[in-house]
Amino acid sequence: MLLATLLVIDFKKTVIHKFVWWIMAFFVAFLLSSVILNPFRTFYINTELSVIKLPYVVSFSRFMELFCCLIFVHYVCISFRKISIERIMRAVYRLIRFQIYWIGTFFVFVFCLYRFGILHVAQGNGFLVYDTTFNYSDIPSFRLKGFFVEGGPLGLFYAYLFVLYDGVLAIMKKKDLLGKAIIILIIYVAQSKAGYACLGLYLVYHVYSIINRGRYRLMLKAVGIPVIAVITSVFLYFLLISYLSVLSDDIRKSDPNDVNGAMDMGRVPAMIIVPNMVKKNYLLGIGLGNYPLLRNDPDYLGFFKAIPTSLWDSPGLGGLIDLLNEGGIIFFATFALILYIIFMKIKTSKILVIVFLSFVLPFVSGVQLYFIYPWFSLALIIILLREKELTYE
């Protein structure tokens, strides 16, 4: 609300960047499509739902979250419009270093206190660290989560910082191996598979860029691209095996008569439910924010059981997959086209491409579109583009 108030004050004094207008038009069209098609859907609800989660209303709720992300982008841009690029980048550089060296090292320090038995946490509890021993084995297993719900989102946030920090360091002409090592350590102790995936995709980009600019790039592409594909496949295989081993242990220890949070809700049933939804709603999707209200439909459930309608489930598959499910091929392709156009306007600058990747890769790795932190990178791209005389190579 504060951002919205400040934005209204500045509407007549500032020009909203075309990138923001494009995405805003996309979100509005997405909402209108959902509102028009919602009367033709069968929702599974009860009276315990809050107002913002009710059918029809939930689409507006999600739209407002997306709208606030664009308000944030515009607010960052207008806040820095009279500040030099050098000062802005110094501020961003210091902010990221504070997040790594102060907050990040504090998280690792607290994790070590639990890991070595100095502090104790009840199973499954803790604001910063939680005990996952029950899920894995009888061997003590602690997982860092910061102030997130679990370790996965924390690790993905720090993976985002890794990519963004790499671009900022290139602009500042600095190096910081220790800071990057701390980020990787945080992702490791958070046991974040999404964080690994984000860093893995960023590594693939770097390897490809090295191959693409070499003297023998045609030969290197012929050899390197298959090698990258094999390494990526192996990485994804072990990632899947790691996840399935945890899942199988969950299933073995759970009561088949109860709703199991790991088995009956979240990303596990979504792996079956979401493809069924996409198959039956492939053009325009199931509608903005509608997954929790439609997931109990027998046509989508497959062999999974329906959960009590008093529970609020989310697919947990993340940004672009959820966009494909909720918006169908039409809105997924439209958003991809917007990203492609933005990329084409900054592709000549390697550093701007890195900042662009810090915007896109979190969504590819599982961050929901309405999470605000990746949108800072879009604001940074807009800010950097205004200085045409500067070369970011």
Summary of the structure (lengths in Angstrom):
residues: 393
radius of gyration: 22.2
end to end distance: 38.5
largest distance: 66.1
contacts: 1187
relative contact order: 0.12
helix: 67%
strand: 2%
